[in-house]
């Protein structure tokens, strides 16, 4: 460790369609993992009830539905998510400043109304499955992906979001330029020597820790392992190395 901050916490992405499989994984990982990401796949297949089932199994829920729409629609979706008492949730930063502001205001208001803690609102910057050639369709991007992510992160902070989802490659600069207190969640994590799958901008848990990430999101490397608890243990150990 470089001694800059604390060790990132692991969020396991429950990228499965089956409620029983999701609950089986939570049960298997109990004691090691306390935070679970429910994405569009599980949420669409299982419905909102999956949130309370994971919560009653002792897990904090990161609802990763990556809302991206006009401000009023995103604000309404955020209000609905707050009603499920989630710990963290995502919207897309590319929806613009006004959309992000509407989301942040809706989260704060609805939390007071529902008497729950306000969820942490984090903005998706550039998906870690995208590389520069994928983004070329939008035209030339000054400064490349890293500068684009930095600009989106700065705008997310201005809009009142708590942090962003970004790759490990950008984490250190976001912390330095936007602020140490601005949360950075990093997916695209692979244990040393692990399969890359469809991700293009990957890093190891140790690299994420050195870059100052607050949370790492790990999906297939844990849920697709022969032994998810052993895979989780390996990643937890790598974070300390
Ligand atoms: O299986 P793997 O570890 O690649 O899963 C990564 C998870 O993080 C997936 O649920 C994916 O939707 C999510 N994610 C991502 N890149 C982003 C934002 C979220 O891979 N920029």
Boltz pocket constraint, residues with backbone or C-beta under 6 A from the ligand:
constraints:
  - pocket:
      binder: B
      contacts: [[A, 13], [A, 15], [A, 37], [A, 39], [A, 124], [A, 125], [A, 126], [A, 127], [A, 128], [A, 129], [A, 165], [A, 166], [A, 187], [A, 188], [A, 189], [A, 196], [A, 197], [A, 199], [A, 217], [A, 218], [A, 219], [A, 220], [A, 221]]
      max_distance: 6.0
